[in-house]
Amino acid sequence: MKNVYIVNNGGHDYADAERFGQVVFCMQSGVGKWDTSQMYRELSESLADAKADDYLVLSSLTSLCCVATAILADRFGEVHFLIFKDGKYVERTLVLNN
């Protein structure tokens, strides 16, 4: 089963994301929005078991999404996003060597 990584629980309704796999919240506590080093440390740990075909939900702080994307892209060369559009999540894939 695929995992759906959500960088931070922003209090949104993520129910539709569950149709893509098991929802995993990466961060349970707040982090300073300019502390990218701390974001990297926490997200690296949370994403340690991620697989190449898992999903990343684009939600929360832009900086958190950027750091999570960088971690997955560096590890796999691609990132599979879930983006909320018109009341549901849609899949988008970024392949870096395409």
C-alpha positions in Angstrom: 0.0 0.0 0.0 1.2 3.5 -0.8 1.7 6.2 1.8 0.3 9.7 1.5 2.6 12.0 3.3 1.2 15.2 4.7 3.9 17.5 5.9 1.9 19.1 8.7 -1.7 18.7 10.0 -3.1 22.0 9.1 -6.6 21.1 10.3 -7.9 20.5 6.7 -10.1 17.7 5.7 -7.7 15.2 4.1 -10.3 12.4 3.8 -10.2 12.4 0.0 -6.4 11.8 0.1 -7.1 8.4 1.8 -8.2 6.9 -1.5 -4.6 7.1 -2.6 -3.1 5.3 0.4 -2.5 5.5 4.1 -2.2 9.0 5.4 0.9 9.8 7.3 1.4 13.2 9.1 5.1 14.1 9.0 5.2 16.8 11.7 3.0 16.9 14.8 4.3 20.1 16.2 4.9 23.6 14.9 8.2 24.6 13.5 9.4 28.1 12.8 8.6 29.0 9.2 12.2 30.3 8.6 13.9 27.3 10.3 14.6 25.2 7.2 17.3 23.2 8.9 14.9 22.0 11.6 12.3 21.3 8.9 14.9 19.2 7.1 15.8 17.2 10.2 12.2 16.4 11.1 11.1 15.7 7.6 14.1 13.5 6.9 13.1 11.3 9.8 9.4 11.3 8.9 10.1 10.4 5.3 12.8 7.8 6.1 10.5 4.9 5.0 9.1 6.6 2.0 9.1 4.7 -1.3 9.4 6.2 -4.8 5.7 5.8 -5.6 4.4 7.3 -2.4 2.5 10.6 -2.5 3.2 14.0 -1.0 0.3 16.3 -0.3 1.0 19.9 -1.1 -0.5 21.7 2.0 0.8 23.8 4.8 3.8 26.2 4.6 5.4 26.5 1.2 8.9 26.1 2.8 7.8 22.7 4.4 6.5 21.5 1.0 9.8 22.6 -0.7 12.0 20.8 1.8 9.9 17.6 1.6 10.0 17.8 -2.2 13.7 18.2 -2.1 14.2 15.2 0.1 12.1 12.9 -2.1 13.5 14.3 -5.3 17.0 13.8 -4.1 16.3 10.2 -3.0 14.2 9.0 -6.0 14.6 11.5 -8.8 10.8 12.0 -8.9 8.0 13.1 -6.6 4.3 12.2 -6.8 2.1 15.0 -5.6 -1.5 15.2 -4.5 -2.9 18.7 -5.2 -6.4 19.7 -4.0 -8.4 20.9 -7.0 -12.2 21.3 -7.4 -13.0 19.6 -4.1 -10.8 16.5 -4.5 -7.1 15.5 -4.8 -5.5 15.0 -8.2 -2.2 13.4 -8.9 0.7 15.2 -10.5 4.2 13.8 -11.0 7.5 15.6 -11.2 10.3 13.6 -12.9 13.6 15.4 -12.6 15.5 13.6 -15.4 12.7 13.8 -17.9 
